[in-house]
Amino acid sequence: MTKIIVEVDSDLADLVPKFLANRQKDLLKIGDAIDRADNSALLIIGHNMKGVGGGYGFDEVTELGKRIEAAAKSGDQAELREQLTQYKEYLANVEVRYV
């Protein structure tokens, strides 16, 4: 997959590494919640992703959060797994450029 370039305000440079580390933790939480079929936890995780992504310039995190939240509401386990895969791919390929 091609690198995904995200331009982030240089004022946020000190915060972005922790932000991305927390997104990696999301992957573990999502995978665990899917394995337990804990849609309540997935709703919360998806909702939180919607809230944090755009604030740092990571709009795709917001979009993935929306899709995870919607899949959790409908109980669509296959869709949740698909979104987890997409989230993993996104985080593996995102590259930050400070502007």
CNS distance restraints for C-alpha pairs under 8 A (distance, minus, plus):
assign (resid   1 and name CA) (resid  93 and name CA) 7.07 0.50 0.50
assign (resid   2 and name CA) (resid  93 and name CA) 6.87 0.50 0.50
assign (resid   3 and name CA) (resid  93 and name CA) 4.83 0.50 0.50
assign (resid   3 and name CA) (resid  94 and name CA) 5.80 0.50 0.50
assign (resid   3 and name CA) (resid  95 and name CA) 6.36 0.50 0.50
assign (resid   4 and name CA) (resid  90 and name CA) 7.47 0.50 0.50
assign (resid   4 and name CA) (resid  93 and name CA) 5.69 0.50 0.50
assign (resid   4 and name CA) (resid  94 and name CA) 4.53 0.50 0.50
assign (resid   4 and name CA) (resid  95 and name CA) 5.77 0.50 0.50
assign (resid   5 and name CA) (resid  94 and name CA) 5.96 0.50 0.50
assign (resid   5 and name CA) (resid  95 and name CA) 4.91 0.50 0.50
assign (resid   5 and name CA) (resid  96 and name CA) 5.96 0.50 0.50
assign (resid   5 and name CA) (resid  97 and name CA) 6.82 0.50 0.50
assign (resid   6 and name CA) (resid  57 and name CA) 6.98 0.50 0.50
assign (resid   6 and name CA) (resid  58 and name CA) 6.74 0.50 0.50
assign (resid   6 and name CA) (resid  94 and name CA) 6.90 0.50 0.50
assign (resid   6 and name CA) (resid  95 and name CA) 6.11 0.50 0.50
assign (resid   6 and name CA) (resid  96 and name CA) 5.02 0.50 0.50
assign (resid   6 and name CA) (resid  97 and name CA) 6.09 0.50 0.50
assign (resid   7 and name CA) (resid  57 and name CA) 6.95 0.50 0.50
assign (resid   7 and name CA) (resid  96 and name CA) 5.97 0.50 0.50
assign (resid   7 and name CA) (resid  97 and name CA) 4.82 0.50 0.50
assign (resid   7 and name CA) (resid  98 and name CA) 5.69 0.50 0.50
assign (resid   7 and name CA) (resid  99 and name CA) 6.35 0.50 0.50
assign (resid   8 and name CA) (resid  12 and name CA) 7.00 0.50 0.50
assign (resid   8 and name CA) (resid  13 and name CA) 7.73 0.50 0.50
assign (resid   8 and name CA) (resid  56 and name CA) 6.74 0.50 0.50
assign (resid   8 and name CA) (resid  57 and name CA) 5.85 0.50 0.50
assign (resid   8 and name CA) (resid  96 and name CA) 6.71 0.50 0.50
assign (resid   8 and name CA) (resid  97 and name CA) 6.12 0.50 0.50
assign (resid   8 and name CA) (resid  98 and name CA) 4.92 0.50 0.50
assign (resid   8 and name CA) (resid  99 and name CA) 6.04 0.50 0.50
assign (resid   9 and name CA) (resid  13 and name CA) 7.29 0.50 0.50
assign (resid   9 and name CA) (resid  98 and name CA) 5.62 0.50 0.50
assign (resid   9 and name CA) (resid  99 and name CA) 5.19 0.50 0.50
assign (resid  10 and name CA) (resid  98 and name CA) 4.84 0.50 0.50
assign (resid  10 and name CA) (resid  99 and name CA) 5.37 0.50 0.50
assign (resid  12 and name CA) (resid  16 and name CA) 6.23 0.50 0.50
assign (resid  12 and name CA) (resid  56 and name CA) 7.53 0.50 0.50
assign (resid  13 and name CA) (resid  17 and name CA) 7.68 0.50 0.50
assign (resid  13 and name CA) (resid  98 and name CA) 7.12 0.50 0.50
assign (resid  15 and name CA) (resid  19 and name CA) 6.23 0.50 0.50
assign (resid  16 and name CA) (resid  20 and name CA) 6.07 0.50 0.50
assign (resid  16 and name CA) (resid  56 and name CA) 7.57 0.50 0.50
assign (resid  17 and name CA) (resid  21 and name CA) 6.12 0.50 0.50
assign (resid  18 and name CA) (resid  22 and name CA) 6.11 0.50 0.50
assign (resid  19 and name CA) (resid  23 and name CA) 6.40 0.50 0.50
assign (resid  20 and name CA) (resid  24 and name CA) 6.40 0.50 0.50
assign (resid  20 and name CA) (resid  91 and name CA) 7.97 0.50 0.50
assign (resid  21 and name CA) (resid  25 and name CA) 6.50 0.50 0.50
assign (resid  22 and name CA) (resid  26 and name CA) 6.32 0.50 0.50
assign (resid  23 and name CA) (resid  27 and name CA) 6.70 0.50 0.50
assign (resid  23 and name CA) (resid  91 and name CA) 7.84 0.50 0.50
assign (resid  24 and name CA) (resid  28 and name CA) 7.01 0.50 0.50
assign (resid  24 and name CA) (resid  91 and name CA) 7.57 0.50 0.50
assign (resid  25 and name CA) (resid  29 and name CA) 6.32 0.50 0.50
assign (resid  26 and name CA) (resid  30 and name CA) 5.90 0.50 0.50
assign (resid  26 and name CA) (resid  45 and name CA) 7.33 0.50 0.50
assign (resid  27 and name CA) (resid  31 and name CA) 6.09 0.50 0.50
assign (resid  27 and name CA) (resid  84 and name CA) 6.92 0.50 0.50
assign (resid  27 and name CA) (resid  87 and name CA) 7.51 0.50 0.50
assign (resid  27 and name CA) (resid  88 and name CA) 6.97 0.50 0.50
assign (resid  28 and name CA) (resid  32 and name CA) 6.08 0.50 0.50
assign (resid  29 and name CA) (resid  33 and name CA) 6.03 0.50 0.50
assign (resid  30 and name CA) (resid  34 and name CA) 6.05 0.50 0.50
assign (resid  30 and name CA) (resid  42 and name CA) 6.42 0.50 0.50
assign (resid  30 and name CA) (resid  45 and name CA) 7.36 0.50 0.50
assign (resid  30 and name CA) (resid  84 and name CA) 7.06 0.50 0.50
assign (resid  31 and name CA) (resid  35 and name CA) 6.21 0.50 0.50
assign (resid  31 and name CA) (resid  81 and name CA) 7.94 0.50 0.50
assign (resid  31 and name CA) (resid  84 and name CA) 7.23 0.50 0.50
assign (resid  32 and name CA) (resid  36 and name CA) 6.29 0.50 0.50
assign (resid  33 and name CA) (resid  37 and name CA) 5.83 0.50 0.50
assign (resid  33 and name CA) (resid  38 and name CA) 4.93 0.50 0.50
assign (resid  33 and name CA) (resid  39 and name CA) 7.07 0.50 0.50
assign (resid  33 and name CA) (resid  41 and name CA) 6.36 0.50 0.50
assign (resid  33 and name CA) (resid  42 and name CA) 6.34 0.50 0.50
assign (resid  34 and name CA) (resid  38 and name CA) 6.23 0.50 0.50
assign (resid  34 and name CA) (resid  39 and name CA) 7.47 0.50 0.50
assign (resid  34 and name CA) (resid  42 and name CA) 7.61 0.50 0.50
assign (resid  34 and name CA) (resid  77 and name CA) 7.11 0.50 0.50
assign (resid  34 and name CA) (resid  80 and name CA) 7.23 0.50 0.50
assign (resid  34 and name CA) (resid  81 and name CA) 7.41 0.50 0.50
assign (resid  37 and name CA) (resid  77 and name CA) 7.79 0.50 0.50
assign (resid  38 and name CA) (resid  42 and name CA) 6.50 0.50 0.50
assign (resid  39 and name CA) (resid  43 and name CA) 6.04 0.50 0.50
assign (resid  39 and name CA) (resid  72 and name CA) 5.03 0.50 0.50
assign (resid  39 and name CA) (resid  73 and name CA) 7.09 0.50 0.50
assign (resid  39 and name CA) (resid  75 and name CA) 6.79 0.50 0.50
assign (resid  40 and name CA) (resid  44 and name CA) 6.51 0.50 0.50
assign (resid  40 and name CA) (resid  72 and name CA) 7.41 0.50 0.50
assign (resid  41 and name CA) (resid  45 and name CA) 6.21 0.50 0.50
assign (resid  42 and name CA) (resid  46 and name CA) 5.92 0.50 0.50
assign (resid  42 and name CA) (resid  68 and name CA) 6.97 0.50 0.50
assign (resid  42 and name CA) (resid  69 and name CA) 6.56 0.50 0.50
assign (resid  42 and name CA) (resid  72 and name CA) 5.88 0.50 0.50
assign (resid  43 and name CA) (resid  47 and name CA) 6.00 0.50 0.50
assign (resid  43 and name CA) (resid  68 and name CA) 7.21 0.50 0.50
assign (resid  43 and name CA) (resid  69 and name CA) 4.77 0.50 0.50
assign (resid  43 and name CA) (resid  70 and name CA) 7.84 0.50 0.50
assign (resid  43 and name CA) (resid  72 and name CA) 5.69 0.50 0.50
assign (resid  43 and name CA) (resid  73 and name CA) 6.91 0.50 0.50
assign (resid  44 and name CA) (resid  48 and name CA) 6.09 0.50 0.50
assign (resid  44 and name CA) (resid  69 and name CA) 7.57 0.50 0.50
assign (resid  45 and name CA) (resid  49 and name CA) 6.16 0.50 0.50
assign (resid  45 and name CA) (resid  65 and name CA) 7.37 0.50 0.50
assign (resid  45 and name CA) (resid  69 and name CA) 7.64 0.50 0.50
assign (resid  46 and name CA) (resid  50 and name CA) 6.30 0.50 0.50
assign (resid  46 and name CA) (resid  64 and name CA) 7.52 0.50 0.50
assign (resid  46 and name CA) (resid  65 and name CA) 4.05 0.50 0.50
assign (resid  46 and name CA) (resid  66 and name CA) 6.13 0.50 0.50
assign (resid  46 and name CA) (resid  67 and name CA) 7.53 0.50 0.50
assign (resid  46 and name CA) (resid  68 and name CA) 5.19 0.50 0.50
assign (resid  46 and name CA) (resid  69 and name CA) 4.62 0.50 0.50
assign (resid  47 and name CA) (resid  51 and name CA) 6.55 0.50 0.50
assign (resid  47 and name CA) (resid  65 and name CA) 6.08 0.50 0.50
assign (resid  47 and name CA) (resid  66 and name CA) 6.91 0.50 0.50
assign (resid  47 and name CA) (resid  69 and name CA) 6.16 0.50 0.50
assign (resid  48 and name CA) (resid  52 and name CA) 6.37 0.50 0.50
assign (resid  48 and name CA) (resid  65 and name CA) 7.31 0.50 0.50
assign (resid  49 and name CA) (resid  53 and name CA) 5.96 0.50 0.50
assign (resid  49 and name CA) (resid  61 and name CA) 6.06 0.50 0.50
assign (resid  49 and name CA) (resid  62 and name CA) 5.53 0.50 0.50
assign (resid  49 and name CA) (resid  64 and name CA) 7.56 0.50 0.50
assign (resid  49 and name CA) (resid  65 and name CA) 4.78 0.50 0.50
assign (resid  49 and name CA) (resid  66 and name CA) 7.82 0.50 0.50
assign (resid  50 and name CA) (resid  54 and name CA) 7.54 0.50 0.50
assign (resid  50 and name CA) (resid  61 and name CA) 6.76 0.50 0.50
assign (resid  50 and name CA) (resid  62 and name CA) 3.93 0.50 0.50
assign (resid  50 and name CA) (resid  63 and name CA) 6.72 0.50 0.50
assign (resid  50 and name CA) (resid  64 and name CA) 7.62 0.50 0.50
assign (resid  50 and name CA) (resid  65 and name CA) 4.88 0.50 0.50
assign (resid  50 and name CA) (resid  66 and name CA) 6.01 0.50 0.50
assign (resid  51 and name CA) (resid  55 and name CA) 7.47 0.50 0.50
assign (resid  51 and name CA) (resid  62 and name CA) 6.69 0.50 0.50
assign (resid  52 and name CA) (resid  56 and name CA) 6.98 0.50 0.50
assign (resid  52 and name CA) (resid  61 and name CA) 7.83 0.50 0.50
assign (resid  52 and name CA) (resid  62 and name CA) 7.03 0.50 0.50
assign (resid  53 and name CA) (resid  57 and name CA) 6.39 0.50 0.50
assign (resid  53 and name CA) (resid  58 and name CA) 4.69 0.50 0.50
assign (resid  53 and name CA) (resid  59 and name CA) 5.42 0.50 0.50
assign (resid  53 and name CA) (resid  60 and name CA) 7.09 0.50 0.50
assign (resid  53 and name CA) (resid  61 and name CA) 4.89 0.50 0.50
assign (resid  53 and name CA) (resid  62 and name CA) 4.79 0.50 0.50
assign (resid  54 and name CA) (resid  58 and name CA) 5.26 0.50 0.50
assign (resid  54 and name CA) (resid  59 and name CA) 4.76 0.50 0.50
assign (resid  54 and name CA) (resid  61 and name CA) 7.52 0.50 0.50
assign (resid  54 and name CA) (resid  62 and name CA) 6.15 0.50 0.50
assign (resid  58 and name CA) (resid  62 and name CA) 7.10 0.50 0.50
assign (resid  59 and name CA) (resid  63 and name CA) 6.42 0.50 0.50
assign (resid  60 and name CA) (resid  64 and name CA) 6.03 0.50 0.50
assign (resid  61 and name CA) (resid  65 and name CA) 6.04 0.50 0.50
assign (resid  61 and name CA) (resid  87 and name CA) 7.69 0.50 0.50
assign (resid  62 and name CA) (resid  66 and name CA) 6.32 0.50 0.50
assign (resid  63 and name CA) (resid  67 and name CA) 6.40 0.50 0.50
assign (resid  64 and name CA) (resid  68 and name CA) 6.08 0.50 0.50
assign (resid  64 and name CA) (resid  83 and name CA) 6.70 0.50 0.50
assign (resid  64 and name CA) (resid  87 and name CA) 6.86 0.50 0.50
assign (resid  65 and name CA) (resid  69 and name CA) 6.00 0.50 0.50
assign (resid  66 and name CA) (resid  70 and name CA) 6.15 0.50 0.50
assign (resid  67 and name CA) (resid  71 and name CA) 6.08 0.50 0.50
assign (resid  67 and name CA) (resid  83 and name CA) 7.10 0.50 0.50
assign (resid  68 and name CA) (resid  72 and name CA) 6.04 0.50 0.50
assign (resid  68 and name CA) (resid  79 and name CA) 7.92 0.50 0.50
assign (resid  68 and name CA) (resid  80 and name CA) 5.96 0.50 0.50
assign (resid  68 and name CA) (resid  83 and name CA) 6.40 0.50 0.50
assign (resid  69 and name CA) (resid  73 and name CA) 6.21 0.50 0.50
assign (resid  70 and name CA) (resid  74 and name CA) 6.37 0.50 0.50
assign (resid  71 and name CA) (resid  75 and name CA) 5.82 0.50 0.50
assign (resid  71 and name CA) (resid  76 and name CA) 5.10 0.50 0.50
assign (resid  71 and name CA) (resid  77 and name CA) 7.27 0.50 0.50
assign (resid  71 and name CA) (resid  79 and name CA) 6.09 0.50 0.50
assign (resid  71 and name CA) (resid  80 and name CA) 5.85 0.50 0.50
assign (resid  72 and name CA) (resid  76 and name CA) 6.42 0.50 0.50
assign (resid  72 and name CA) (resid  77 and name CA) 7.66 0.50 0.50
assign (resid  72 and name CA) (resid  80 and name CA) 7.03 0.50 0.50
assign (resid  76 and name CA) (resid  80 and name CA) 6.31 0.50 0.50
assign (resid  77 and name CA) (resid  81 and name CA) 6.25 0.50 0.50
assign (resid  78 and name CA) (resid  82 and name CA) 6.25 0.50 0.50
assign (resid  79 and name CA) (resid  83 and name CA) 6.12 0.50 0.50
assign (resid  80 and name CA) (resid  84 and name CA) 6.17 0.50 0.50
assign (resid  81 and name CA) (resid  85 and name CA) 6.25 0.50 0.50
assign (resid  82 and name CA) (resid  86 and name CA) 6.26 0.50 0.50
assign (resid  83 and name CA) (resid  87 and name CA) 6.02 0.50 0.50
assign (resid  84 and name CA) (resid  88 and name CA) 6.18 0.50 0.50
assign (resid  85 and name CA) (resid  89 and name CA) 6.25 0.50 0.50
assign (resid  86 and name CA) (resid  90 and name CA) 6.06 0.50 0.50
assign (resid  87 and name CA) (resid  91 and name CA) 6.18 0.50 0.50
assign (resid  88 and name CA) (resid  92 and name CA) 6.07 0.50 0.50
assign (resid  89 and name CA) (resid  93 and name CA) 6.21 0.50 0.50
assign (resid  90 and name CA) (resid  94 and name CA) 5.86 0.50 0.50
